[in-house]
């Protein structure tokens, strides 16, 4: 009678928890996954029913349901998309110009001490000037068109980016720089291999702040003088006592800022993934 050998199966080495357990672990380790929507739902419900119970007039504080109705009306209006496109153009162009100028100037300031000693007092003094006070001047100099809003967005997003670029380039590891210098690396190689990677977390922090400030700058410029844009639309809804419409525009601006923030964060995770544990200016 033939005997068959029994082969012991190797123990299972896959220790990954099942799907349900993994989801529970994610909720414990990342409580924001349920805290963020919970807070949103609680605030909206309290707002909706609180205004009804207190009989608050819609022209003082509209209910969330009325804001949703106003937002639906605006989304169905082709003119609204034209306003949205104008503000997006102003913010993006101003953001690119402000960031480009901040990166170039910040690189020179961080590498050449005499440039820092010469320019930083003027830069800090200019930053202390309220940007809202500059908006009428920009409209006077550049007109009511796109240019004045782009300049406003560039100016208001410039300084946060500049500070982060300077601090990031200075945060490079001195030991690594010294080691590369001993091996005969040039300043360009040291910048590319040490200073720039060290500065990337700071640069992305500046980008994150700068894109939000660029949207703010574009809207402020439209408040002062414009014929189109979301800032202009805000003024029109205010003049017409359409408070729900004003809140709807504010919701759109908030969504624009959130989308820009998430795009910057996504790029940071791809290009500067080590930045999660790095303390950065303005983060």
Wavefront OBJ file of the C-alpha trace (Angstrom):
o trace
v 0.000 0.000 0.000
v 1.539 3.288 -1.133
v 1.930 6.046 1.350
v 1.668 9.694 0.503
v 3.910 12.225 2.127
v 2.125 15.052 3.816
v 3.814 18.349 3.038
v 3.370 20.957 5.682
v 2.253 24.251 4.239
v 4.472 27.175 5.179
v 2.903 29.586 7.604
v 1.208 32.554 6.020
v 3.493 35.535 6.143
v 0.968 38.080 4.893
v 0.144 39.979 8.039
v -1.940 42.633 6.313
v -5.295 43.058 8.034
v -8.516 42.428 6.145
v -10.327 45.264 4.437
v -12.676 46.108 7.307
v -9.876 46.083 9.877
v -7.703 48.253 7.633
v -10.476 50.822 7.327
v -10.898 50.889 11.118
v -7.162 51.379 11.555
v -7.207 54.251 9.055
v -10.003 55.954 10.988
v -8.038 55.612 14.230
v -4.740 56.809 12.798
v -6.317 59.568 10.700
v -9.297 60.889 12.682
v -9.646 63.810 10.265
v -11.256 61.382 7.808
v -14.403 61.425 9.926
v -13.907 64.603 11.970
v -13.889 66.940 8.934
v -17.212 65.781 7.440
v -18.759 65.467 10.911
v -17.933 69.066 11.815
v -19.240 70.226 8.430
v -22.563 68.411 8.876
v -22.994 69.665 12.450
v -22.282 73.284 11.508
v -24.590 73.205 8.469
v -27.459 71.628 10.421
v -27.051 74.067 13.314
v -26.960 76.946 10.840
v -30.016 75.726 8.908
v -32.295 75.057 11.853
v -30.862 77.784 14.101
v -31.757 80.534 11.609
v -35.240 79.068 11.271
v -35.831 78.877 15.032
v -34.471 82.379 15.618
v -36.365 83.696 12.551
v -33.283 85.385 11.108
v -34.067 87.290 7.922
v -32.498 86.001 4.724
v -30.931 89.383 3.957
v -29.042 89.178 7.277
v -27.978 85.519 7.284
v -29.429 83.175 4.659
v -29.914 79.497 5.396
v -27.568 76.947 3.780
v -30.472 75.672 1.668
v -30.977 79.181 0.266
v -27.254 79.459 -0.458
v -27.386 76.155 -2.357
v -30.316 77.437 -4.424
v -28.416 80.641 -5.239
v -25.336 78.614 -6.158
v -27.393 76.442 -8.494
v -28.762 79.534 -10.214
v -25.280 80.951 -10.666
v -23.838 77.703 -11.986
v -26.570 77.651 -14.596
v -25.752 81.178 -15.744
v -23.081 81.377 -18.508
v -22.082 84.830 -17.237
v -20.997 83.295 -13.938
v -18.490 81.042 -15.700
v -17.097 84.083 -17.469
v -16.547 85.782 -14.106
v -14.924 82.618 -12.752
v -12.578 82.367 -15.727
v -11.467 85.989 -15.379
v -10.631 85.629 -11.687
v -8.836 82.331 -12.320
v -6.715 83.944 -15.025
v -5.811 86.880 -12.798
v -4.898 84.665 -9.854
v -2.839 82.151 -11.857
v -0.924 84.757 -13.847
v -0.210 86.796 -10.732
v 0.820 83.657 -8.863
v 3.278 82.607 -11.575
v 4.809 86.086 -11.784
v 5.032 86.499 -8.003
v 6.528 83.048 -7.490
v 9.038 83.480 -10.306
v 10.229 86.822 -8.969
v 10.410 85.461 -5.403
v 12.457 82.411 -6.439
v 14.963 84.474 -8.415
v 15.334 87.203 -5.805
v 15.341 84.739 -2.907
v 18.142 82.742 -4.517
v 20.313 85.844 -4.923
v 19.570 87.057 -1.391
v 20.366 83.703 0.216
v 23.645 83.273 -1.675
v 25.018 86.816 -1.718
v 25.116 88.566 1.650
v 25.603 92.033 0.231
v 22.373 91.650 -1.770
v 20.509 90.661 1.395
v 21.920 93.589 3.361
v 20.977 95.977 0.560
v 17.507 94.795 -0.457
v 15.893 93.203 2.614
v 15.116 96.500 4.413
v 13.242 97.737 1.341
v 11.422 94.419 0.886
v 10.307 94.317 4.524
v 9.223 97.965 4.402
v 7.183 97.303 1.265
v 5.583 94.246 2.869
v 4.325 96.313 5.804
v 2.274 98.495 3.447
v -1.361 97.282 3.400
v -1.958 95.738 -0.011
v -5.538 96.993 -0.077
v -4.115 100.519 -0.043
v -2.073 99.719 -3.149
v -5.017 98.404 -5.151
v -6.350 101.883 -6.157
v -2.862 102.836 -7.336
v -2.569 99.708 -9.456
v -5.949 100.412 -11.030
v -4.843 103.990 -11.706
v -1.526 102.895 -13.239
v -2.631 99.783 -15.143
v -6.325 100.432 -15.787
v -9.493 98.489 -15.049
v -8.492 95.490 -17.131
v -6.664 92.273 -16.371
v -3.222 93.793 -15.770
v -3.971 95.631 -12.521
v -5.469 92.473 -10.947
v -2.503 90.357 -12.067
v -0.087 92.849 -10.511
v -2.105 92.834 -7.290
v -2.103 89.031 -7.131
v 1.642 88.916 -7.860
v 2.503 91.478 -5.180
v 0.418 89.865 -2.456
v 1.792 86.362 -3.143
v 5.408 87.480 -3.503
v 6.572 87.920 0.100
v 5.496 84.530 1.586
v 7.270 82.790 -1.272
v 10.380 84.944 -0.889
v 10.730 84.207 2.843
v 10.379 80.459 2.310
v 12.890 80.393 -0.535
v 15.486 82.244 1.546
v 14.979 80.099 4.636
v 14.898 76.892 2.599
v 18.164 77.568 0.811
v 19.802 78.441 4.123
v 18.522 75.252 5.761
v 20.870 73.017 3.749
v 23.021 70.623 5.774
v 26.412 72.275 6.348
v 28.160 68.902 6.686
v 26.955 67.768 3.274
v 28.029 71.058 1.727
v 31.466 70.737 3.330
v 31.814 67.147 2.136
v 30.973 68.065 -1.455
v 33.355 71.006 -1.270
v 36.169 68.697 -0.165
v 35.467 66.451 -3.143
v 35.754 69.436 -5.474
v 32.090 70.105 -6.224
v 31.291 73.455 -7.784
v 28.783 75.929 -6.343
v 26.314 74.954 -9.057
v 26.616 71.273 -8.156
v 26.220 72.030 -4.451
v 23.140 74.115 -5.203
v 21.610 71.376 -7.348
v 22.493 68.437 -5.100
v 22.098 69.908 -1.595
v 20.581 73.364 -1.364
v 17.684 72.915 -3.789
v 16.481 69.550 -2.366
v 16.693 71.018 1.135
v 14.701 74.057 0.044
v 11.905 72.159 -1.714
v 9.769 71.642 1.441
v 9.998 75.369 2.186
v 9.268 76.257 -1.437
v 6.117 74.162 -1.462
v 5.000 75.799 1.787
v 5.419 79.159 0.061
v 3.506 77.904 -2.976
v 0.679 76.703 -0.738
v 0.340 80.106 0.908
v 1.037 82.076 -2.258
v -1.711 80.529 -4.399
v -4.342 81.373 -1.768
v -2.982 84.916 -1.471
v -3.037 85.241 -5.258
v -6.770 84.492 -5.320
v -7.253 87.004 -2.518
v -5.247 89.625 -4.403
v -7.256 89.145 -7.587
v -10.561 89.551 -5.726
v -9.313 92.634 -3.847
v -8.283 94.200 -7.145
v -11.729 93.493 -8.571
v -13.313 95.196 -5.558
v -11.493 98.431 -6.353
v -12.167 98.559 -10.056
v -13.338 95.891 -12.469
v -16.048 95.107 -14.973
v -15.942 91.324 -14.532
v -14.675 88.680 -12.139
v -15.918 87.074 -8.931
v -15.009 90.171 -6.909
v -17.135 92.273 -9.244
v -19.932 89.694 -8.918
v -19.695 89.939 -5.121
v -20.212 93.691 -5.305
v -23.180 93.293 -7.640
v -24.910 90.781 -5.368
v -24.250 93.097 -2.427
v -25.801 96.074 -4.220
v -28.847 93.948 -5.045
v -29.183 92.710 -1.441
v -28.739 89.160 -2.722
v -26.976 87.914 0.396
v -27.491 84.267 -0.518
v -25.810 85.017 -3.854
v -22.893 86.620 -2.002
v -22.441 83.514 0.129
v -22.611 81.375 -3.021
v -19.721 83.337 -4.555
v -17.776 82.993 -1.310
v -18.331 79.244 -1.448
v -16.912 79.169 -4.975
v -13.862 81.159 -3.870
v -13.356 78.760 -0.966
v -13.535 75.785 -3.311
v -10.977 77.443 -5.595
v -8.598 77.870 -2.659
v -9.105 74.287 -1.498
v -8.497 72.863 -4.961
v -5.329 74.923 -5.343
v -4.170 73.782 -1.896
v -4.737 70.110 -2.719
v -2.903 70.429 -6.038
v 0.128 71.946 -4.300
v 0.035 69.241 -1.625
v -0.160 66.531 -4.276
v 2.856 67.946 -6.075
v 4.707 68.175 -2.774
v 4.070 64.503 -2.014
v 5.448 63.583 -5.422
v 8.456 65.918 -5.565
v 9.303 66.572 -1.900
v 7.868 63.571 -0.091
v 10.354 63.920 2.769
v 8.754 67.264 3.712
v 6.061 65.682 5.896
v 8.301 65.826 8.947
v 9.994 69.104 8.047
v 9.075 72.302 9.854
v 8.585 75.023 7.266
v 7.763 78.702 7.339
v 4.035 79.321 7.038
v 3.046 75.637 6.965
l 1 2 3 4 5 6 7 8 9 10 11 12 13 14 15 16 17 18 19 20 21 22 23 24 25 26 27 28 29 30 31 32 33 34 35 36 37 38 39 40 41 42 43 44 45 46 47 48 49 50 51 52 53 54 55 56 57 58 59 60 61 62 63 64 65 66 67 68 69 70 71 72 73 74 75 76 77 78 79 80 81 82 83 84 85 86 87 88 89 90 91 92 93 94 95 96 97 98 99 100 101 102 103 104 105 106 107 108 109 110 111 112 113 114 115 116 117 118 119 120 121 122 123 124 125 126 127 128 129 130 131 132 133 134 135 136 137 138 139 140 141 142 143 144 145 146 147 148 149 150 151 152 153 154 155 156 157 158 159 160 161 162 163 164 165 166 167 168 169 170 171 172 173 174 175 176 177 178 179 180 181 182 183 184 185 186 187 188 189 190 191 192 193 194 195 196 197 198 199 200 201 202 203 204 205 206 207 208 209 210 211 212 213 214 215 216 217 218 219 220 221 222 223 224 225 226 227 228 229 230 231 232 233 234 235 236 237 238 239 240 241 242 243 244 245 246 247 248 249 250 251 252 253 254 255 256 257 258 259 260 261 262 263 264 265 266 267 268 269 270 271 272 273 274 275 276 277 278 279 280 281 282 283
